[in-house]
Structure formats: structure tokens, C-alpha cells
Amino acid sequence: GVLYRVKGSGVFVSVPKISRNMVGVDSMIGELRQQGMFLSKKIISARVIEATKQISRKLKIPLGHKVYEYIRCRSVDYVPAILETAYIDCQKYPDFDQHYTENTSMDYIFKNVYHKNQTSGEEHISVTYASADEAQIMEVTPHAPLFFTSGVIMDENSIPIMYYKQLIRSDRFKFVSEIYK
């Protein structure tokens, strides 16, 4: 893991991977801040759409219900590392778009504007490959392997707050789970 080879280019020194703890409800972004990483985000797209079957099932809302869709790229230490799409119910969180910017966090808005705490959730992880558009945004080669995570964040009453999907650079992150006896 110290070196890696690129066919036709040579051998390079690997960048140490960032650990993502799979236990707990703390967000990955919060964990990265605690590790002293410099974080920034760029909103790629912000719009209101109608909930698809998948979105309505995950957020437990009717099909076609209006949801906010945010696509954003998060950079870690100035390297684009996470491409995230988040879906939020427009009816439960009216005017969310008036509060959310590149300088605010969704967690802050949920806590301080809507008085909702993220207390639990479920996350699924698999592997995928970058499309040409995703590769350009994330500054990787097309078809580069990426982690794909998706999940639902719940409030204290087990009501969905947000459904999300993330593409995470596999050359920059590793997933770990601490096991206790």
C-alpha cells in the first residue's frame, strides 16, 4: 500500500488513506474535521424534484412528493473526494433552500432551524466505477473504482430526515469497524 503502479506511467508513492469509522451516528464530515482535515464543499446542483419510487420509499413519503435535491462535491485537504446527492422532504422542511449554502451545514440547519437531531440511520456500502462526468468532478480517471454509499438519516422519533448517496474516492478512504467484546 506504500507504492502503486500506473501502466505506462510508472510507480508512485501512495497517499495515506483516511479511515471512515462505520460505528456511530457521527457524520463522515464531522469525523474528518476532528482529524484536522481541511474541508470545503461546492454545490453542483440544487433543485426541487418529484420523489421517485426509491426516494419516496427511503423518505417514507408519497410518490411524486416534492423534495430538495442537492448535489455537492466535498474536497478534503483541497482534493475532491466525495460526490454526494442528498434528498430532503420539502413539506417537512419548508424553505430549507433559503438556509442551505456552501457556508452552512445541513446538520446545523436541521438542529437550529427545524429542531431535529440526527440520532440514527442506516448506511449501505458497495463499489462502483466513475462515469466520465463523475471522474471529471472528482479528478480521477474514468472508470476509477469508487465506494458507493447510500443511507437514510433518522431523527429522534425514527422519522427519516434525509436520504443520501455518495461516491467516495477509494484511493483516499478506507472503511473500518471497531469490534468490541
Buried (B, 14 or more C-beta within 10 A) or exposed (E): EEEEEEEEEEEEEEEEBBEBEEEEEEBBBBBBEEEEBEBEBEEBEBEEBEBEEEBBBBBEBEEEBEBBBBBBBBBBBEBBBBBBBBBBBBEBBEEBBEBBEEEEBBBEBBEEBBEBBBEEBEBEBEEBBBEEEBBEBBEBEEEBEBBBBBBBBBBEEEEBBBBBBBBBBBBBBEBEEEEEE
